[in-house]
């Protein structure tokens, strides 16, 4: 780095001093916190994004300003790699270092060391860097986006491109498309989804009249973008509530996170919606859950990420069964938190079910090992990954088949699904469209879908401990390897309950061990959870 570059970094960093006592860590959600404290963080992530783009030149990187399901006064920032996936984990420690650097001088020193170690060429007449910026609808987003722009531009040869208000999955999709040499505007995103959706609707054998869907837009960007999508679609009967235009507050008693955790209707829904198919997005529209009211009470029947995964797996497997050529390895990826009833159902379909460590990036990596890999967390975040080789095989195969034959239709459906679903990241909008297609294809109501299996009652307990690192688990987090003997003790408790299952895992951020337990009754699940929590205390002590 030459003196001019150092001066540029120092000058821009002086504009965004680090607030006292602020300490942040880059995780699956990027950096998040009180929006009034984040300008320095976002500015520094802008610098990181430029360096990432130069390292991988010629590649475009994405930078998204959002705090997803957090309260409206919070905000956050996260980075998209050229694939449209999350920032490489190898760069996360550098992100932590520069976000927490106490002074511009220390910041520049860290950057200088990193640039030398990674052999990143800055301003040497080589390929420049490009960072695409997006933000959600939070009031703080505009000023933070400006901080990101200044950070990006402080690195010689790098340009920031403001893509405006987007959902997180839209930005990831656009970055992926750009780096694949495809058309990559927001309009292209909508056209790709609607073309695939219409294709799948046209392939439904026995078309029935579709009933209305009601969307809880969580007073955020997802509802806003669904309003735009409605203009592209004539074959989706959808009513959008909680758009944010009626004075509602982002994520306040609305949204997928609220609905999934509280299991009650969001604001704006009530007795007139009994039996109606409903869906909630989260704050940046990368998660969705379905629900319906079975009575006039506020309590709902929830169809979470496990139910969405099961629906998608059933549909994809049906198409593969028609082809019956054994060319496709289909896999389903869950975490240990997936309800045991869903796992049993999927295995009963003859599907290969594997477990990954908690966190979307781990599920995504595992799903990418299959020709077609489907993953979802219970919170409604997930997608379907198709390998490029398998999609190419399908496209070639379709040329050999008779138009309108069952095999040709099955191939066409799979190709259309690969274009409809967002393969970069979980996407509530594309997920909603695929759920609606599959329900119509099956001729199912939301109630019929909910009958696929009945969730086992579960209990989660948080145990404070002196040192969470004393707990070491298998990579799937389903069994504890340390402390020695604790897993045998847990197994002894599990055996006391019908369909009992329990595991422990250390928190990634605090000295807490999390306990999950399930059994055939709520009473048994509670009892098992409490007894495993007691084992944690006896083996580790309690703080």
C-alpha positions in Angstrom: 0.0 0.0 0.0 1.5 3.4 -1.0 1.3 6.6 1.0 -1.6 7.9 -1.1 -3.7 4.9 -0.3 -2.9 5.1 3.4 -3.8 8.7 3.5 -7.2 7.9 1.8 -8.0 5.3 4.4 -7.0 7.5 7.3 -9.1 10.4 5.9 -12.3 8.4 5.4 -11.9 6.6 8.8 -11.6 10.0 10.6 -15.2 10.6 9.4 -16.5 7.6 11.3 -14.9 7.2 14.8 -15.5 4.0 16.7 -18.0 4.5 19.5 -16.6 3.8 22.9 -17.2 0.3 24.3 -18.6 -1.0 21.0 -17.6 -4.6 20.5 -19.0 -6.6 17.6 -18.5 -10.0 16.1 -19.2 -11.1 12.4 -21.5 -14.1 12.4 -24.1 -15.7 10.0 -26.1 -12.4 10.3 -23.0 -10.2 9.7 -22.7 -7.3 12.2 -25.9 -6.1 13.9 -26.7 -3.6 16.6 -28.1 -0.2 17.5 -28.2 1.7 14.2 -26.9 4.9 15.9 -23.6 3.1 16.7 -23.0 1.3 13.4 -21.6 4.0 11.0 -17.9 3.1 11.7 -18.7 -0.6 11.3 -20.5 -0.2 8.0 -17.7 2.1 6.7 -15.1 -0.5 7.6 -17.1 -3.4 6.0 -17.2 -1.2 2.9 -13.4 -1.3 2.9 -13.4 -5.1 3.5 -15.8 -5.5 0.6 -13.4 -3.6 -1.7 -10.5 -5.7 -0.6 -12.5 -8.9 -1.2 -13.4 -7.7 -4.7 -9.8 -6.9 -5.5 -8.7 -10.3 -4.1 -11.2 -12.1 -6.4 -10.9 -9.7 -9.3 -12.7 -9.4 -11.6 -15.6 -10.1 -9.3 -18.5 -8.1 -7.9 -19.1 -8.3 -4.2 -22.4 -7.5 -2.4 -22.9 -5.4 0.7 -26.4 -5.5 2.3 -27.5 -3.1 5.1 -30.2 -4.8 7.1 -30.9 -6.3 10.6 -33.5 -8.8 9.4 -35.9 -9.6 12.2 -34.4 -7.2 14.8 -36.3 -4.2 16.0 -36.6 -1.2 13.7 -34.1 0.9 15.6 -31.3 -1.7 14.9 -29.5 -2.2 11.7 -26.7 -4.3 10.4 -24.4 -5.1 7.5 -23.3 -8.3 5.8 -21.3 -9.2 2.7 -22.2 -11.4 -0.3 -19.4 -13.3 -2.0 -19.4 -13.5 -5.9 -21.3 -16.8 -5.7 -24.2 -15.0 -4.0 -23.4 -16.9 -0.9 -22.2 -15.5 2.4 -18.7 -14.1 3.0 -16.1 -16.8 3.3 -15.6 -17.8 6.9 -11.8 -17.3 6.4 -12.4 -13.6 6.1 -14.6 -13.2 9.2 -11.7 -12.8 11.7 -10.4 -10.0 9.6 -13.9 -8.4 9.7 -13.9 -8.7 13.5 -10.4 -7.1 13.7 -11.1 -4.1 11.6 -14.6 -3.5 13.0 -13.1 -3.3 16.5 -9.9 -1.4 15.7 -9.8 1.4 18.3 -8.2 4.1 16.0 -7.8 4.9 12.3 -4.1 4.3 12.7 -4.7 0.8 14.1 -7.3 0.1 11.4 -4.8 1.0 8.6 -2.1 -1.1 10.3 -4.4 -4.1 10.3 -5.4 -3.5 6.7 -1.8 -3.2 5.6 -0.8 -6.5 7.2 -3.8 -8.3 5.7 -3.2 -6.9 2.2 0.4 -8.1 2.3 -0.5 -11.5 3.7 -3.3 -12.0 1.1 -1.2 -10.5 -1.7 -4.0 -8.1 -2.7 -3.0 -5.6 -5.4 -4.3 -2.1 -4.8 -4.2 0.6 -7.5 -1.5 -1.2 -9.5 -3.2 -0.8 -12.8 -4.8 -4.3 -12.6 -8.5 -5.2 -12.3 -10.5 -2.7 -10.2 -13.0 -3.7 -7.6 -16.8 -3.3 -7.6 -19.2 -3.5 -4.7 -23.0 -3.5 -5.1 -24.9 -2.0 -2.2 -28.4 -2.6 -1.0 -30.5 -1.7 2.0 -33.9 -2.5 3.5 -36.5 0.0 4.5 -35.2 1.0 7.9 -34.9 4.8 8.3 -31.2 4.5 9.3 -30.4 2.6 6.1 -29.7 5.6 3.8 -27.1 7.2 6.1 -25.4 3.8 6.7 -25.3 3.1 3.0 -23.5 6.4 2.5 -20.9 5.3 5.1 -20.5 2.1 3.1 -20.0 4.0 -0.1 -17.3 6.1 1.4 -15.5 3.0 2.7 -15.7 1.2 -0.6 -14.4 4.3 -2.5 -11.5 4.9 -0.1 -9.8 1.8 -1.6 -8.1 2.9 -4.9 -9.7 1.5 -8.0 -12.9 0.4 -6.3 -16.4 1.6 -7.1 -19.6 1.4 -5.1 -22.8 0.9 -7.0 -26.0 1.8 -5.0 -28.8 -0.6 -5.9 -31.2 1.0 -3.6 -33.9 -0.7 -1.5 -33.8 -4.5 -1.9 -34.5 -7.7 0.0 -31.4 -9.4 1.1 -32.1 -12.4 -1.3 -32.5 -10.0 -4.2 -29.0 -8.5 -3.7 -27.5 -12.0 -3.4 -29.3 -13.2 -6.5 -28.2 -10.1 -8.5 -24.5 -10.5 -7.3 -24.6 -14.2 -8.3 -26.1 -13.4 -11.7 -23.6 -10.6 -12.4 -20.7 -12.8 -11.7 -22.1 -15.5 -13.9 -22.3 -13.0 -16.8 -26.2 -12.9 -16.7 -28.6 -10.0 -16.7 -28.6 -8.9 -13.1 -31.1 -6.1 -12.5 -34.0 -6.2 -10.0 -36.3 -6.4 -13.1 -34.4 -9.5 -14.2 -34.9 -11.0 -10.8 -38.7 -10.5 -11.0 -38.9 -11.8 -14.6 -36.9 -14.9 -13.8 -39.2 -15.7 -10.9 -42.4 -15.0 -12.8 -41.4 -16.9 -16.0 -40.5 -20.0 -14.0 -43.7 -19.7 -11.9 -45.9 -19.4 -15.0 -44.1 -22.4 -16.5 -44.8 -24.5 -13.4 -48.5 -23.4 -13.2 -48.9 -24.4 -16.9 -47.5 -27.8 -16.1 -50.1 -28.6 -13.4 -52.2 -31.6 -14.7 -55.5 -30.9 -13.1 -55.9 -27.1 -12.5 -58.2 -26.2 -9.7 -59.4 -22.7 -8.7 -56.8 -21.3 -6.4 -57.9 -19.8 -3.0 -56.6 -16.5 -1.7 -53.3 -16.2 0.1 -52.8 -13.5 2.7 -49.3 -12.2 3.3 -47.9 -10.5 6.4 -45.3 -8.2 4.9 -43.8 -7.5 8.4 -44.0 -3.7 7.6 -40.8 -4.1 5.7 -39.1 -4.6 2.3 -40.7 -8.0 1.6 -44.2 -6.6 1.5 -43.1 -3.7 -0.6 -41.4 -6.0 -3.2 -44.4 -8.4 -3.2 -46.5 -5.4 -4.3 -44.2 -5.0 -7.2 -44.3 -8.7 -8.0 -48.1 -8.6 -8.2 -47.7 -6.5 -11.2 -45.9 -9.3 -13.0 -48.3 -12.1 -12.0 -51.9 -12.6 -13.1 -52.2 -16.1 -11.6 -51.6 -15.5 -7.9 -54.5 -14.4 -5.7 -52.7 -12.6 -2.9 -53.7 -9.9 -0.4 -50.8 -8.1 1.3 -51.1 -6.7 4.8 -48.6 -5.0 7.0 -46.9 -3.2 4.1 -45.6 -0.4 6.4 -47.7 2.2 4.6 -50.4 2.2 7.3 -48.1 3.2 10.1 -47.1 -0.2 11.2 -43.6 -0.7 12.7 -41.1 -3.1 11.2 -41.1 -6.5 13.1 -43.3 -5.2 15.9 -45.8 -8.0 16.6 -45.5 -9.0 12.9 -43.2 -11.1 10.8 -42.0 -14.7 10.5 -39.8 -14.6 13.6 -42.7 -13.3 15.8 -45.2 -15.8 14.3 -42.8 -18.8 14.6 -41.8 -18.1 18.2 -45.1 -16.9 19.7 -47.3 -19.1 17.6 -50.0 -16.4 17.5 -51.4 -14.3 14.6 -49.5 -11.1 13.6 -51.2 -7.7 13.9 -53.8 -7.2 11.2 -55.0 -10.8 11.3 -58.0 -12.1 13.3 -61.3 -13.9 13.4 -62.2 -13.1 9.8 -59.1 -15.2 8.7 -60.1 -18.5 10.2 -59.2 -21.3 7.7 -57.4 -18.9 5.3 -53.9 -19.7 4.1 -51.5 -17.1 5.5 -47.8 -16.5 5.2 -45.3 -14.3 7.1 -42.0 -12.9 5.8 -39.2 -11.7 8.1 -37.7 -8.2 8.1 -35.4 -8.7 5.0 -37.5 -11.4 3.3 -35.0 -14.3 3.6 -37.3 -16.4 5.7 -41.0 -17.4 5.6 -43.5 -19.4 7.6 -47.1 -20.3 6.7 -49.9 -20.5 9.2 -53.7 -20.6 9.6 -56.2 -20.0 12.3 -58.3 -23.0 13.1 -60.6 -21.1 15.5 -61.4 -17.5 16.5 -58.6 -17.6 19.0 -55.2 -15.9 18.4 -53.3 -19.2 18.5 -52.3 -20.6 15.1 -51.4 -23.8 13.3 -47.8 -23.2 12.2 -46.2 -24.6 9.1 -42.5 -23.8 9.7 -39.3 -24.5 7.7 -39.5 -28.2 8.4 -43.0 -28.4 6.8 -41.8 -26.3 3.8 -38.8 -28.6 3.4 -41.1 -31.7 3.5 -43.4 -30.2 0.9 -40.5 -29.4 -1.5 -38.8 -32.7 -0.9 -42.1 -34.6 -1.7 -42.5 -32.6 -5.0 -39.0 -33.0 -6.2 -39.0 -36.7 -5.3 -42.2 -37.2 -7.3 -40.6 -35.7 -10.4 -37.5 -37.8 -10.0 -39.6 -41.0 -9.5 -41.2 -40.2 -12.9 -37.7 -40.1 -14.5 -36.6 -43.2 -12.7 -33.1 -43.1 -14.1 -31.0 -43.1 -11.0 -28.9 -40.2 -12.2 -29.8 -37.8 -9.4 -28.5 -37.9 -5.8 -31.2 -36.1 -3.8 -30.4 -35.1 -0.3 -32.2 -33.3 2.5 -30.2 -31.3 5.1 -31.5 -30.4 8.6 -30.0 -29.3 11.9 -30.4 -31.1 15.2 -33.2 -28.6 16.0 -35.4 -30.0 13.2 -38.5 -31.6 14.8 -38.0 -35.4 15.0 -41.4 -36.0 13.4 -40.2 -34.2 10.2 -37.0 -36.2 10.1 -39.0 -39.5 10.5 -41.4 -38.4 7.7 -38.6 -37.6 5.3 -36.8 -40.8 6.0 -40.1 -42.6 5.5 -40.2 -41.2 2.0 -36.8 -43.0 1.4 -34.9 -39.8 1.3 -31.3 -39.4 2.3 -31.4 -37.1 5.4 -28.1 -35.6 6.7 -27.5 -33.2 9.6 -25.3 -30.1 9.6 -24.1 -27.8 12.3 -26.6 -25.0 13.3 -26.3 -22.0 11.0 -27.4 -21.4 7.4 -23.8 -21.5 5.9 -23.3 -25.0 7.3 -26.6 -26.3 5.8 -25.8 -24.6 2.5 -22.4 -26.2 2.2 -23.8 -29.7 3.0 -26.6 -29.3 0.5 -24.2 -28.4 -2.2 -22.7 -31.9 -2.0 -25.8 -33.3 -3.7 -27.1 -33.1 -7.3 -30.2 -31.7 -5.7 -29.9 -30.6 -2.1 -32.8 -29.2 0.0 -32.2 -27.5 3.3 -34.3 -25.5 5.7 -34.1 -24.4 9.3 -37.3 -24.5 11.4 -37.3 -20.7 11.3 -38.1 -20.8 7.6 -34.7 -20.0 6.1 -33.7 -22.4 3.4 -33.6 -23.2 -0.3 -33.0 -25.9 -2.9 -29.6 -26.2 -4.6 -29.2 -27.8 -8.1 -25.7 -28.6 -9.3 -24.9 -27.1 -12.6 -24.0 -30.5 -14.0 -27.3 -31.9 -13.1 -29.3 -29.0 -14.6 -27.2 -29.4 -17.8 -28.1 -33.1 -17.9 -31.8 -32.2 -17.5 -31.7 -29.7 -20.3 -30.0 -32.2 -22.6 -32.4 -34.9 -21.6 -35.5 -32.8 -22.4 -34.4 -32.6 -26.0 -34.7 -36.3 -26.3 -38.2 -36.6 -24.8 -41.6 -36.3 -26.4 -43.3 -33.0 -25.8 -46.1 -33.5 -23.2 -45.0 -36.9 -22.0 -44.8 -37.5 -18.3 -41.0 -37.6 -18.4 -40.7 -34.4 -20.4 -43.1 -32.6 -18.0 -41.1 -33.9 -15.0 -37.8 -32.6 -16.5 -39.5 -29.3 -17.3 -40.7 -28.9 -13.7 -37.3 -29.6 -12.3 -35.6 -27.1 -14.6 -38.2 -24.5 -13.8 -37.8 -25.1 -10.0 -34.0 -24.6 -10.4 -34.8 -21.2 -12.0 -37.6 -20.2 -9.6 -35.8 -21.0 -6.3 -33.0 -18.6 -5.3 -29.9 -20.8 -5.2 -27.8 -18.1 -3.7 -29.6 -17.9 -0.4 -33.0 -18.5 1.3 -35.6 -16.2 -0.3 -39.1 -15.7 1.1 -40.5 -14.4 -2.3 -39.2 -17.4 -4.4 -40.1 -19.8 -1.6 -43.7 -18.5 -1.4 -44.1 -18.9 -5.2 -42.8 -22.5 -5.0 -45.1 -23.4 -2.1 -48.0 -22.0 -4.0 -47.1 -24.1 -7.1 -46.7 -27.3 -5.2 -50.0 -26.9 -3.3 -51.8 -26.3 -6.5 -50.0 -29.3 -8.2 -51.0 -31.5 -5.3 -54.5 -30.0 -5.1 -54.0 -29.5 -1.4 -55.3 -27.0 1.1 -53.0 -25.6 3.8 -54.8 -27.9 6.2 -54.1 -31.0 4.1 -50.4 -29.9 3.9 -50.3 -29.6 7.6 -51.4 -33.3 7.9 -48.1 -34.6 6.5 -47.0 -35.2 10.0 -47.7 -33.9 13.5 -44.8 -32.2 15.3 -43.5 -33.9 18.5 -43.8 -31.6 21.6 -40.4 -30.0 22.4 -38.7 -28.0 25.1 -35.6 -25.7 24.9 -33.6 -24.8 28.0 -30.7 -22.4 28.4 -28.2 -23.3 31.1 -25.6 -20.7 32.3 -22.2 -22.3 32.9 -18.8 -21.1 33.9 -17.1 -22.2 30.6 -19.1 -23.1 27.5 -16.0 -24.5 25.8 -16.1 -27.4 28.2 -18.8 -28.8 25.9 -17.6 -30.3 22.6 -20.0 -32.0 20.2 -19.9 -34.0 17.0 -19.9 -31.9 13.8 -23.7 -32.4 13.5 -24.2 -31.3 17.2 -26.4 -34.3 17.9 -24.0 -35.9 20.5 -21.7 -34.5 23.1 -18.1 -35.8 23.1 -17.0 -33.8 26.2 -17.3 -33.7 29.1 -16.6 -37.4 29.1 -19.6 -39.4 30.3 -22.2 -36.7 29.8 -23.6 -38.3 26.6 -24.1 -41.7 28.3 -25.9 -39.9 31.0 -28.1 -38.0 28.5 -28.8 -41.3 26.7 -30.0 -42.8 30.0 -32.5 -40.0 30.4 -33.7 -40.3 26.8 -34.5 -44.0 27.2 -37.1 -43.1 29.9 -39.4 -41.5 27.3 -41.3 -42.7 24.3 -39.7 -41.2 21.1 -37.4 -39.2 23.4 -34.6 -37.2 21.9 -32.3 -34.6 23.4 -29.0 -32.9 22.8 -26.8 -30.2 24.2 -24.7 -27.6 22.4 -22.6 -24.6 23.5 -23.7 -21.1 22.6 -21.5 -19.4 20.1 -21.6 -16.0 21.9 -22.1 -16.5 25.6 -21.3 -18.9 28.5 -24.5 -20.8 28.0 -25.3 -24.4 27.1 -28.5 -24.9 25.1 -30.6 -28.0 25.7 -33.2 -29.3 23.3 -35.6 -32.2 24.2 -38.6 -33.7 22.6 -41.0 -36.6 23.3 -44.5 -37.7 22.6 -46.2 -35.5 25.2 -45.4 -31.9 26.3 -45.1 -33.1 29.9 -42.5 -35.7 28.9 -40.6 -33.2 26.7 -40.5 -30.7 29.6 -39.3 -33.4 32.0 -36.6 -34.6 29.7 -35.4 -31.1 29.0 -35.2 -30.3 32.8 -33.4 -33.6 33.6 -30.8 -33.0 30.8 -30.3 -29.4 32.1 -29.6 -30.8 35.5 -27.0 -33.1 34.0 -25.3 -30.1 32.4 -25.2 -28.3 35.8 -23.8 -31.4 37.6 -21.1 -32.0 34.9 -20.1 -28.3 34.3 -21.4 -26.5 37.4 -23.6 -23.4 37.1 -22.5 -19.8 37.0 
